[in-house]
Structure formats: C-alpha cells, structure tokens
Amino acid sequence: MDAQSIGEVWDRVTGTQPAPPGWLALATGAAALILVTVRPVWRISRNAVTIAHEGGHGLAARLTGRRLAGIRLHSDTSGLTLSYGHPTGPGMVLTAAAGYTTPALLGLGCAALLAAGRLTLLLWLAIALLLALLVRIRNAFGLFSVLLTGAAFFLVSWFGSTELQAGFAYLAGWFLLLGAVRPVLELQHQRRRGQAQDSDADQLARLTGVPGLAWITLFLVVALVCLAIGASWLLRPL
C-alpha cells in the first residue's frame, strides 16, 4: 500500500459521512430492543455486552496501574477478568466498578460519534478496541467471540455500503445503550434470590463499606442517563 492509498484510507476513516434517513434510527432502535428484551435472542446477544463489560474491567485495571493477567469469556455469557495489585484501594474499586458502567459509556460514545457524522471512525475504533482486547483473552470461546465480533465490524466497514455501515453502527450504539440496562436489573434479581454473592456490587460493598444495593443503583443510574442522552443524539435527525 503506497502513501496515496494510506492517505485515502485515513481520509475515509477520519472524514464525516452524511446523516442517514431518520427512519433508520428508529428501525435500528427497535431491532436493538428486540435483541435485548426477547429472552432467546438475549442469551446470544448478551455475549457482546459481556465483551464490553470485561473489557471495561481490563481497561480500568491497566489505567489504575494494576497488572492485567487475562480475560475469559464463557458461553453462558459470564466472564472473568484477573488482575494483580493492591487488593484494596482506589485502583481496585475503579476496576470493579468499571464492568457494569462500560457498556453504557461505550454506547454513549457511539451515539456522540454518530451524531457528529463520524460513522467510519466509530467502526474502526471498535475494531482497534477489540484487537487490544483480543491479546488479553485466555480461553477459546473468548477468542472466538472477540474474533467474530471484530470480523463483523471489519467486513461491514471495509466492504459494506454506506447504508449498511450506517445501519450496523446505529444498531451497535442502540444495543450498547439498551443492553447496559438489563444486566444490572438481572444482577439485582439474582441478589434478591441469594445468588451472585461475589458479584461486582458485592465486591465493591466489601471494598468500600457502601451497600451493594447502592452500587446497583449507581450502575442503573449511569445506564439510564447514558440511554437518555444517547437516544436524544441518535434521534436528532428526526
């Protein structure tokens, strides 16, 4: 690839794209709602939320100076991020709190980029984040999940039409925003039944002395605020 070709790719990635038709934001929002609310579909689509969740743990661990040992993603949509460092303190608290907040924040970031017309940049940033996560995955199912997700983003961004790219990007943004809410509600449901005793909220309760329910509330508030703001940006063309 010569310098001119590299320049063309760079311009393509960093340039702006025209706003898609208004109906697309509504249609992709409805599709994302189905992916999140229909139980058989959610059992599969939830894997994408787990990727964002565990990636959030991993990124927070690195940013706070902890040593990231690896990430595992399981077929039951659970995951595990293992890091080493001080067992208490701000770094551990931020690492534990990052999981349930990351999908919503990523969805908000997607909405911001789409509102600014940076559709291609969004797709390539997603590919870069997935590649960074890939080198930290330590099990076969996790590798398969991240590779499959990354391949979908690459194929759409490189070979897809403008309409397909817009639909895929809007669907991804809506899915992260909506998909960030349901796991928080599911977690509290499990806790009420005496399950998930070692959840992120319960770990945070032990680390900080703040009740687990307060952390659940914080996760839910973050998810709902990001959903409200992100939806207003995604629906702006209407």
CORMOCOR-V289841 format. One record per residue. N is the residue number from 0. SS is DSSP state (H for helix, E for strand, C for the rest). Layout:
n/ss
N/SS
N/SS
This chain:
n/ss
0/C
1/C
2/H
3/H
4/H
5/H
6/H
7/H
8/H
9/H
10/H
11/H
12/H
13/H
14/C
15/C
16/C
17/C
18/C
19/C
20/C
21/H
22/H
23/H
24/H
25/H
26/H
27/H
28/H
29/H
30/H
31/H
32/H
33/H
34/H
35/H
36/H
37/C
38/H
39/H
40/H
41/H
42/H
43/H
44/H
45/H
46/H
47/H
48/H
49/H
50/H
51/H
52/H
53/H
54/H
55/H
56/H
57/H
58/H
59/H
60/H
61/H
62/H
63/C
64/C
65/C
66/E
67/E
68/E
69/E
70/E
71/E
72/E
73/C
74/C
75/C
76/C
77/C
78/E
79/E
80/E
81/E
82/E
83/E
84/C
85/C
86/C
87/C
88/C
89/H
90/H
91/H
92/H
93/H
94/H
95/H
96/H
97/H
98/H
99/H
100/H
101/H
102/H
103/H
104/H
105/H
106/H
107/H
108/H
109/H
110/H
111/H
112/H
113/H
114/H
115/C
116/C
117/C
118/H
119/H
120/H
121/H
122/H
123/H
124/H
125/H
126/H
127/H
128/H
129/H
130/H
131/H
132/H
133/H
134/C
135/C
136/E
137/C
138/C
139/H
140/H
141/H
142/H
143/H
144/H
145/H
146/H
147/H
148/H
149/H
150/H
151/H
152/H
153/H
154/H
155/H
156/H
157/H
158/H
159/C
160/C
161/H
162/H
163/H
164/H
165/H
166/H
167/H
168/H
169/H
170/H
171/H
172/H
173/H
174/H
175/H
176/H
177/H
178/H
179/H
180/H
181/H
182/H
183/H
184/H
185/H
186/H
187/H
188/H
189/H
190/H
191/H
192/C
193/C
194/C
195/C
196/C
197/C
198/C
199/H
200/H
201/H
202/H
203/H
204/H
205/H
206/H
207/H
208/C
209/C
210/C
211/H
212/H
213/H
214/H
215/H
216/H
217/H
218/H
219/H
220/H
221/H
222/H
223/H
224/H
225/H
226/H
227/H
228/H
229/H
230/H
231/H
232/H
233/H
234/C
235/C
236/C
237/C
